[in-house]
Amino acid sequence: MATVHLRIGDLVWGKLGRYPPWPGKIVSPPKDLKKPRGKKCHFVKFFGTEDHAWIKVEQLKPYHAHKEEMIKINKGKRFQQAVDAVEDFLKKAKGKEQNSEGKADSKGKKTPNKPLKILEEDDEDLSALKDPSEKDLTDSDPEPSTIERLGAGPASGFKWESSPVKDDPHFHHFLLSQSEKPASSMEPISKRLKIIEEDTGSTSIQAADSTAINGSITPTDKRIGFLGLGLMGSGIVSNLLKMGHVVTVWNRTAEKCDLFIQEGARLGRTPAEVASMCDITFSCVSDPKAARDLVLGPSGVLQGIRPGKCYVEMSTVDPETITELSQVITSRGGRFLEAPVAGSQQLSNDGMLVILAAGDRTVYEDCSSCFQAMGKTSFFLGEAGNAARMMLILNMVQGSFMATIAEGLTLAQATGQSQQTFLDILCQGQMASTFVDQKCQNILQGNFKPDYYLKHIQKDLRLAISMGDMANHPTPMAAAANEVYKRAKALDQSDNDISAVYRAYIH
């Protein structure tokens, strides 16, 4: 039975979760990056995407021995680009070796062959690779491991389930980072705050992109609780677990917890128990009533709050609800932060949400690794209530825009114009966006599977209009859009996607 030894510098095929095998190389991780507990793994840098991740030994194959096999089962533009990047790397490596030998010969000396330093120009945080002949590795290096091949063929002993790679725009989010993220993302969130002074004299603080770079998320050692496993909460919890956080979950419908328990989460029997067991408890529920009930109801969060415990409200609610929850949490010695998220189910699954936070600044900093896992950017907006106000304004604009797009599509049809042509023209102009293209395509295909519930955007429009009334500020566009969504709800579209507002125009 042959044994394949893998070490730093080796080219490999690595498989992560449901994604297909991808070419990469084993590199030394950043010194402050903790190695996952449990099974042996190596830190792999992937070609083409410039992403990094810890990959278990049993999910790695030597590159050359399995190249033909992988090329046969995986197709797609991104995959081919990744393979081409490997070949370019090999050509450059060979050229450097020949160069080195030529210089040595011209001096009449020979230098021993050492592995190339596998560092790209933007990988300043990765330490230089060691010569495989050296006796040991540093503590921060992955442990040398073996993969046992159980037969003679190159593919023997491996049972990966693979499907062809699609040219998926979300694929490059499946790892821990993106190549376009700034190197400063390696710093703690508290050191990456950009303060913007506005004309009003108020201060907003932006975390200058909190997504980790080069796999640098170091999960907090604090115990995390999460309440609410709906469209948004499910993706958030999944990413917290993937990045190594210790998470205890609770959901009103307990069956929704099962999948996360299988992935390593712990189960809390009540919101009070979760808050009592955990250092930081997040919640993400549907509306102000649900948010209040979760805290103030029987076996609610408030019963588990003790001095120093942190509570983070991620639901999109009105500022008055936030003020009330902040007051009751802090009255028990707890620390409060609101952190509603802008995005959709897909963005939640991809860990690409935008997080708006306000309240206790120290809690915001304590949540650094959590926010890095769940979002691409986080903003700190000052005192509690500001994040709720900003989120309602954002969702008011999004909801009104979606209603206008649906109105345009139906007017095009009513006047004998091609809806597809309308969309094609729209997507070539200044309003072109992934949001417009995706929502319009869903409408044309009759696909209203929820990515963001219609009933929730109508709730946000209602709350934004109320907020405008309190500020004595007119919101006529939002009011008009709200009426269209109310009609869509009357047509039983509440649990469909926000794009189902289209049906309000055709009935």
C-alpha positions as CSV (number, residue, x, y, z in Angstrom):
1,M,0.0,0.0,0.0
2,A,1.6,3.2,-1.3
3,T,1.7,6.3,0.9
4,V,1.7,9.9,-0.5
5,H,3.4,12.4,1.7
6,L,2.2,16.0,1.5
7,R,4.2,19.0,2.7
8,I,4.4,22.7,2.3
9,G,5.1,23.6,-1.3
10,D,3.2,20.6,-2.9
11,L,0.6,21.2,-5.5
12,V,-2.7,19.5,-4.7
13,W,-6.4,19.2,-5.5
14,G,-8.4,20.3,-2.5
15,K,-12.1,19.8,-1.9
16,L,-14.2,22.0,0.5
17,G,-17.7,21.0,1.4
18,R,-20.1,20.7,-1.6
19,Y,-17.7,22.4,-3.9
20,P,-15.8,20.5,-6.6
21,P,-12.0,19.7,-6.3
22,W,-9.9,22.8,-7.1
23,P,-6.1,23.1,-7.8
24,G,-4.0,24.7,-5.1
25,K,-0.7,24.5,-3.2
26,I,0.1,23.9,0.4
27,V,1.5,27.0,2.0
28,S,2.5,28.2,5.5
29,P,-0.5,29.9,7.2
30,P,-0.2,33.4,8.9
31,K,1.3,33.0,12.3
32,D,-1.8,34.2,14.1
33,L,-4.2,31.9,12.3
34,K,-5.3,29.0,14.6
35,K,-5.4,25.5,13.1
36,P,-8.8,23.9,13.3
37,R,-9.3,21.4,16.0
38,G,-9.8,17.7,15.2
39,K,-8.6,16.0,12.0
40,K,-5.3,16.8,10.4
41,C,-5.3,19.4,7.7
42,H,-3.1,21.6,5.6
43,F,-3.4,25.3,4.7
44,V,-4.1,25.5,1.0
45,K,-3.9,28.5,-1.4
46,F,-6.1,28.0,-4.4
47,F,-5.2,29.0,-7.9
48,G,-7.4,31.2,-10.0
49,T,-9.4,32.5,-7.0
50,E,-6.5,33.5,-4.7
51,D,-8.4,32.1,-1.8
52,H,-7.1,30.1,1.2
53,A,-8.6,27.5,3.5
54,W,-7.7,24.8,5.9
55,I,-8.4,21.5,4.1
56,K,-8.6,18.1,5.8
57,V,-6.0,15.6,4.7
58,E,-8.5,13.2,3.3
59,Q,-9.8,15.9,1.0
60,L,-6.5,16.5,-0.6
61,K,-4.9,14.7,-3.7
62,P,-1.5,15.3,-5.3
63,Y,-1.9,17.5,-8.3
64,H,0.0,15.7,-11.0
65,A,-1.3,12.2,-10.2
66,H,-4.9,13.3,-10.5
67,K,-4.7,16.1,-13.1
68,E,-6.3,14.1,-16.0
69,E,-9.0,12.7,-13.7
70,M,-10.0,16.2,-12.5
71,I,-10.0,17.8,-15.9
72,K,-12.3,15.1,-17.2
73,I,-14.9,15.6,-14.4
74,N,-14.7,19.3,-14.0
75,K,-15.6,21.8,-16.8
76,G,-16.2,25.5,-16.9
77,K,-14.3,28.8,-17.5
78,R,-13.2,29.4,-13.9
79,F,-11.9,25.9,-13.5
80,Q,-9.9,26.1,-16.8
81,Q,-8.5,29.4,-15.7
82,A,-7.4,27.9,-12.4
83,V,-5.7,25.0,-14.2
84,D,-4.0,27.4,-16.6
85,A,-2.7,29.4,-13.5
86,V,-1.1,26.2,-12.2
87,E,0.6,25.5,-15.5
88,D,1.9,29.1,-15.7
89,F,3.2,28.7,-12.1
90,L,5.0,25.5,-13.1
91,K,6.5,27.1,-16.2
92,K,7.8,30.0,-14.1
93,A,9.2,27.6,-11.5
94,K,11.0,25.6,-14.1
95,G,12.4,28.8,-15.7
96,K,13.7,30.0,-12.3
97,E,15.3,26.6,-11.7
98,Q,17.1,26.7,-15.1
99,N,18.2,30.3,-14.4
100,S,19.6,29.3,-11.1
101,E,21.4,26.3,-12.5
102,G,22.8,28.5,-15.4
103,K,24.2,31.0,-12.9
104,A,25.7,28.3,-10.8
105,D,27.4,26.7,-13.8
106,S,28.9,30.0,-15.0
107,K,30.6,30.3,-11.7
108,G,31.8,26.7,-11.6
109,K,29.6,26.0,-8.6
110,K,26.5,24.0,-8.1
111,T,23.8,25.0,-5.6
112,P,21.5,22.4,-4.1
113,N,18.0,22.3,-5.5
114,K,15.6,23.8,-3.0
115,P,11.8,24.3,-3.4
116,L,10.7,27.6,-4.7
117,K,9.3,30.1,-2.2
118,I,5.7,29.8,-3.1
119,L,4.6,33.4,-2.4
120,E,2.8,35.8,-4.6
121,E,3.5,39.5,-4.4
122,D,0.3,40.1,-2.4
123,D,1.0,37.3,0.1
124,E,3.2,39.3,2.5
125,D,1.6,37.7,5.6
126,L,2.6,34.2,4.6
127,S,6.1,33.1,5.8
128,A,8.7,31.7,3.4
129,L,8.5,28.0,2.7
130,K,11.0,25.7,4.2
131,D,13.3,23.3,2.4
132,P,11.6,19.8,2.7
133,S,14.9,18.4,3.8
134,E,14.8,20.5,7.0
135,K,14.0,18.5,10.1
136,D,10.9,20.2,11.3
137,L,8.3,22.9,10.8
138,T,7.4,25.8,12.9
139,D,4.4,25.7,15.2
140,S,2.3,27.7,12.7
141,D,3.0,25.3,9.8
142,P,0.6,22.5,9.0
143,E,1.8,19.2,10.3
144,P,3.2,16.8,7.6
145,S,0.6,14.2,6.9
146,T,0.0,11.3,4.7
147,I,-2.8,10.2,2.3
148,E,-3.0,6.5,1.9
149,R,-3.8,5.3,-1.6
150,L,-5.6,2.0,-1.4
151,G,-4.9,0.7,-4.9
152,A,-2.6,1.0,-7.9
153,G,-4.6,3.4,-10.0
154,P,-4.1,7.2,-9.6
155,A,-7.8,7.6,-8.5
156,S,-7.9,4.6,-6.2
157,G,-8.9,5.1,-2.6
158,F,-10.6,8.4,-3.2
159,K,-14.4,8.7,-3.1
160,W,-15.1,12.4,-3.8
161,E,-18.6,13.1,-5.2
162,S,-17.9,15.7,-7.9
163,S,-20.1,17.6,-10.4
164,P,-18.9,19.8,-13.2
165,V,-17.9,23.3,-12.1
166,K,-20.3,25.9,-13.3
167,D,-19.2,29.5,-14.1
168,D,-20.8,30.5,-10.8
169,P,-20.3,34.2,-9.9
170,H,-20.6,33.2,-6.2
171,F,-18.0,30.5,-6.4
172,H,-15.1,32.7,-5.3
173,H,-16.9,33.3,-1.9
174,F,-16.8,29.7,-0.8
175,L,-13.4,30.1,0.9
176,L,-12.2,32.5,3.5
177,S,-11.2,35.5,1.3
178,Q,-11.2,37.3,-1.9
179,S,-8.1,38.5,-3.8
180,E,-9.4,42.0,-4.0
181,K,-9.6,42.5,-0.3
182,P,-7.1,45.0,1.1
183,A,-4.1,43.7,3.1
184,S,-5.2,45.8,6.0
185,S,-8.0,43.2,6.6
186,M,-5.5,41.2,8.5
187,E,-5.6,43.7,11.3
188,P,-8.2,43.5,14.2
189,I,-11.4,45.3,13.4
190,S,-10.7,47.9,16.1
191,K,-7.6,49.0,14.2
192,R,-9.3,49.3,10.9
193,L,-12.0,51.8,11.7
194,K,-12.4,54.7,9.3
195,I,-14.1,57.7,11.0
196,I,-16.2,59.9,8.7
197,E,-17.2,63.3,10.0
198,E,-20.5,64.5,8.4
199,D,-21.7,68.0,7.9
200,T,-24.2,67.5,10.7
201,G,-21.4,66.9,13.1
202,S,-22.5,63.3,13.7
203,T,-19.9,60.6,13.4
204,S,-20.2,57.3,11.5
205,I,-17.5,54.7,11.8
206,Q,-16.9,52.3,9.0
207,A,-15.0,49.1,9.3
208,A,-12.9,49.4,6.2
209,D,-14.0,46.0,4.9
210,S,-14.1,43.4,7.6
211,T,-14.0,40.3,5.5
212,A,-10.9,38.2,6.2
213,I,-8.0,38.2,3.8
214,N,-6.0,35.1,3.0
215,G,-7.9,32.9,5.4
216,S,-7.1,35.2,8.4
217,I,-10.2,34.8,10.4
218,T,-9.3,33.7,13.9
219,P,-12.6,32.8,15.6
220,T,-13.2,34.4,18.9
221,D,-12.9,32.2,22.0
222,K,-16.2,33.6,23.3
223,R,-19.2,31.3,23.3
224,I,-21.7,32.4,20.6
225,G,-25.5,32.0,20.8
226,F,-27.8,32.4,17.9
227,L,-31.6,32.7,18.0
228,G,-33.7,32.5,14.8
229,L,-32.8,30.2,11.9
230,G,-34.9,31.8,9.1
231,L,-33.7,32.8,5.6
232,M,-31.0,35.1,6.9
233,G,-30.1,33.4,10.2
234,S,-29.5,30.0,8.6
235,G,-26.7,31.4,6.4
236,I,-25.2,33.4,9.2
237,V,-25.0,30.4,11.5
238,S,-23.6,28.2,8.8
239,N,-20.7,30.7,8.2
240,L,-20.0,31.1,11.9
241,L,-19.6,27.3,12.2
242,K,-17.5,27.1,9.0
243,M,-15.1,29.7,10.5
244,G,-14.6,27.7,13.7
245,H,-16.9,29.6,16.1
246,V,-18.5,27.7,19.0
247,V,-22.2,28.3,18.5
248,T,-25.3,27.3,20.4
249,V,-28.6,27.6,18.5
250,W,-32.3,27.9,19.2
251,N,-35.3,28.3,16.9
252,R,-39.0,28.4,17.6
253,T,-39.4,25.5,15.2
254,A,-36.9,23.1,16.8
255,E,-36.5,20.9,13.8
256,K,-34.6,23.7,12.0
257,C,-31.8,23.2,14.5
258,D,-31.1,19.6,13.5
259,L,-28.9,20.4,10.4
260,F,-26.7,22.8,12.5
261,I,-26.4,20.3,15.3
262,Q,-25.0,17.9,12.7
263,E,-22.5,20.5,11.6
264,G,-21.2,20.9,15.2
265,A,-23.6,23.5,16.8
266,R,-24.9,23.0,20.3
267,L,-28.6,23.1,21.1
268,G,-30.2,25.5,23.5
269,R,-33.7,24.6,24.9
270,T,-34.8,28.2,25.4
271,P,-33.7,31.8,24.6
272,A,-32.9,32.3,28.3
273,E,-30.7,29.2,28.4
274,V,-28.8,30.3,25.3
275,A,-28.2,33.8,26.7
276,S,-27.1,32.2,30.1
277,M,-24.7,29.7,28.4
278,C,-23.1,32.1,25.9
279,D,-21.0,35.2,26.1
280,I,-22.5,36.9,23.0
281,T,-26.1,36.0,21.9
282,F,-27.3,37.1,18.4
283,S,-30.9,37.1,17.3
284,C,-32.5,37.5,13.9
285,V,-36.3,37.3,13.8
286,S,-39.1,38.6,11.6
287,D,-40.5,41.8,13.1
288,P,-40.6,44.0,16.2
289,K,-43.2,41.8,18.0
290,A,-41.0,38.7,17.5
291,A,-37.9,40.6,18.7
292,R,-39.7,41.8,21.9
293,D,-41.2,38.4,22.6
294,L,-37.8,36.8,22.3
295,V,-36.4,39.1,25.0
296,L,-39.3,39.8,27.2
297,G,-41.5,36.6,26.8
298,P,-41.6,33.4,28.9
299,S,-38.1,31.9,29.1
300,G,-36.9,34.9,27.2
301,V,-33.4,36.3,26.8
302,L,-33.8,38.7,29.6
303,Q,-34.0,35.9,32.1
304,G,-30.5,34.7,31.0
305,I,-28.8,38.1,31.0
306,R,-26.1,38.6,33.7
307,P,-23.6,41.4,34.1
308,G,-21.2,41.3,31.1
309,K,-23.4,39.2,28.8
310,C,-23.7,40.6,25.3
311,Y,-26.9,40.7,23.3
312,V,-26.8,41.6,19.6
313,E,-30.2,42.3,17.8
314,M,-29.8,41.6,14.1
315,S,-33.5,41.9,13.2
316,T,-34.8,44.8,11.1
317,V,-37.0,46.6,13.5
318,D,-38.0,50.2,14.4
319,P,-35.7,52.5,16.5
320,E,-38.3,52.5,19.4
321,T,-38.0,48.7,19.7
322,I,-34.2,48.9,19.7
323,T,-34.3,51.6,22.4
324,E,-36.6,49.4,24.6
325,L,-34.5,46.3,24.2
326,S,-31.3,48.2,24.9
327,Q,-32.7,49.6,28.1
328,V,-33.9,46.3,29.5
329,I,-30.7,44.4,28.6
330,T,-28.5,47.1,30.1
331,S,-30.7,47.3,33.2
332,R,-29.6,43.8,34.0
333,G,-25.9,44.6,33.5
334,G,-25.8,43.3,30.0
335,R,-24.2,44.9,27.0
336,F,-26.3,45.7,23.9
337,L,-25.6,46.1,20.2
338,E,-27.9,46.3,17.3
339,A,-26.6,44.9,14.0
340,P,-29.2,44.5,11.3
341,V,-28.0,43.2,8.0
342,A,-28.5,44.3,4.4
343,G,-28.6,41.5,1.9
344,S,-30.6,38.4,0.9
345,Q,-30.6,34.7,1.6
346,Q,-28.0,34.2,-1.2
347,L,-25.7,36.8,0.3
348,S,-26.2,35.4,3.7
349,N,-25.2,32.0,2.5
350,D,-22.1,33.4,0.8
351,G,-21.1,35.4,3.9
352,M,-21.4,38.6,2.0
353,L,-23.9,40.6,4.0
354,V,-23.4,44.3,4.9
355,I,-23.7,44.8,8.7
356,L,-25.0,48.0,10.2
357,A,-24.1,48.2,13.9
358,A,-24.9,50.7,16.7
359,G,-24.8,50.7,20.5
360,D,-22.0,49.4,22.7
361,R,-18.7,49.9,20.7
362,T,-16.9,47.3,22.8
363,V,-19.4,44.7,21.8
364,Y,-18.9,45.6,18.2
365,E,-15.2,45.0,18.6
366,D,-15.9,41.7,20.4
367,C,-18.0,40.6,17.5
368,S,-15.1,41.2,15.0
369,S,-14.6,37.6,13.9
370,C,-18.3,36.9,13.8
371,F,-18.9,39.9,11.5
372,Q,-16.0,38.8,9.3
373,A,-17.5,35.4,9.0
374,M,-21.0,36.6,8.1
375,G,-20.4,39.7,6.1
376,K,-18.1,41.5,3.6
377,T,-18.4,44.9,5.4
378,S,-19.6,46.3,8.7
379,F,-20.3,49.9,9.7
380,F,-20.5,51.2,13.3
381,L,-23.1,54.1,13.3
382,G,-23.0,55.4,16.9
383,E,-25.8,55.2,19.4
384,A,-28.4,52.4,19.5
385,G,-31.2,53.2,17.1
386,N,-29.1,54.6,14.3
387,A,-28.6,51.2,12.6
388,A,-32.4,50.6,12.7
389,R,-33.0,54.0,11.1
390,M,-30.4,53.4,8.4
391,M,-31.6,49.9,7.6
392,L,-35.2,51.1,7.2
393,I,-34.1,53.8,4.8
394,L,-32.1,51.3,2.7
395,N,-35.0,48.8,2.6
396,M,-37.5,51.6,1.8
397,V,-35.4,52.4,-1.3
398,Q,-35.0,48.8,-2.3
399,G,-38.7,48.0,-1.9
400,S,-39.7,51.1,-3.8
401,F,-37.2,50.3,-6.6
402,M,-38.5,46.8,-6.9
403,A,-42.1,48.0,-7.2
404,T,-41.0,50.4,-10.0
405,I,-39.2,47.7,-11.9
406,A,-42.2,45.5,-11.7
407,E,-44.4,48.4,-12.9
408,G,-42.1,48.9,-15.9
409,L,-42.2,45.3,-16.9
410,T,-46.0,45.2,-16.8
411,L,-46.3,48.5,-18.7
412,A,-43.9,47.1,-21.4
413,Q,-46.2,44.1,-21.8
414,A,-49.4,46.3,-21.8
415,T,-48.0,48.5,-24.6
416,G,-46.9,45.6,-26.8
417,Q,-43.2,45.8,-26.0
418,S,-41.0,42.8,-25.3
419,Q,-40.3,42.4,-21.6
420,Q,-37.0,40.6,-22.3
421,T,-35.9,43.4,-24.6
422,F,-36.8,45.9,-21.8
423,L,-34.6,44.0,-19.4
424,D,-31.7,43.7,-22.0
425,I,-31.8,47.4,-22.5
426,L,-32.0,48.1,-18.8
427,C,-29.1,45.9,-18.0
428,Q,-26.9,47.8,-20.5
429,G,-27.6,51.2,-19.0
430,Q,-26.7,53.1,-15.8
431,M,-29.2,51.1,-13.7
432,A,-27.6,47.8,-14.6
433,S,-27.0,45.6,-11.5
434,T,-27.0,42.0,-10.4
435,F,-30.1,42.8,-8.4
436,V,-32.1,44.1,-11.4
437,D,-31.0,41.2,-13.6
438,Q,-31.7,38.5,-11.1
439,K,-35.1,39.8,-10.0
440,C,-36.3,40.5,-13.6
441,Q,-35.2,37.1,-14.8
442,N,-37.1,35.5,-11.9
443,I,-40.2,37.5,-12.8
444,L,-40.0,36.4,-16.5
445,Q,-39.5,32.8,-15.4
446,G,-42.3,32.9,-12.9
447,N,-39.8,32.0,-10.2
448,F,-40.7,33.6,-6.9
449,K,-38.8,31.4,-4.5
450,P,-38.0,33.7,-1.5
451,D,-34.6,35.3,-1.3
452,Y,-36.1,38.0,0.8
453,Y,-39.8,37.7,1.9
454,L,-42.3,40.1,0.3
455,K,-44.0,40.4,3.7
456,H,-40.8,41.6,5.3
457,I,-40.1,44.3,2.7
458,Q,-43.7,45.5,3.2
459,K,-43.1,45.6,7.0
460,D,-40.0,47.7,6.4
461,L,-41.8,50.1,4.1
462,R,-44.5,50.5,6.8
463,L,-41.9,51.2,9.5
464,A,-40.0,53.6,7.3
465,I,-43.2,55.6,6.5
466,S,-43.9,55.7,10.3
467,M,-40.4,56.9,10.9
468,G,-40.9,59.6,8.3
469,D,-44.1,60.7,10.0
470,M,-42.3,61.0,13.4
471,A,-39.7,63.2,11.7
472,N,-42.3,65.2,9.9
473,H,-40.7,64.1,6.6
474,P,-42.8,63.2,3.5
475,T,-42.4,59.7,2.1
476,P,-44.8,59.7,-0.9
477,M,-42.9,57.2,-3.0
478,A,-42.6,54.7,-0.2
479,A,-46.3,55.1,0.6
480,A,-47.2,54.4,-3.0
481,A,-45.0,51.3,-3.1
482,N,-46.4,50.1,0.2
483,E,-49.9,50.1,-1.3
484,V,-48.7,47.9,-4.1
485,Y,-47.1,45.4,-1.7
486,K,-50.2,45.4,0.4
487,R,-52.1,44.4,-2.7
488,A,-49.6,41.6,-3.4
489,K,-50.0,40.3,0.1
490,A,-53.8,40.3,-0.4
491,L,-53.0,38.0,-3.4
492,D,-51.3,35.5,-1.1
493,Q,-47.7,36.6,-2.1
494,S,-46.5,37.2,1.5
495,D,-44.2,34.2,1.6
496,N,-42.8,34.7,-1.9
497,D,-39.8,36.8,-2.9
498,I,-40.1,40.6,-3.0
499,S,-40.1,40.3,-6.9
500,A,-43.6,38.7,-6.5
501,V,-44.9,42.4,-6.2
502,Y,-45.1,42.0,-10.0
503,R,-48.3,40.0,-9.5
504,A,-50.0,43.0,-8.0
505,Y,-49.9,44.6,-11.4
506,I,-51.3,41.7,-13.4
507,H,-54.4,40.8,-11.2
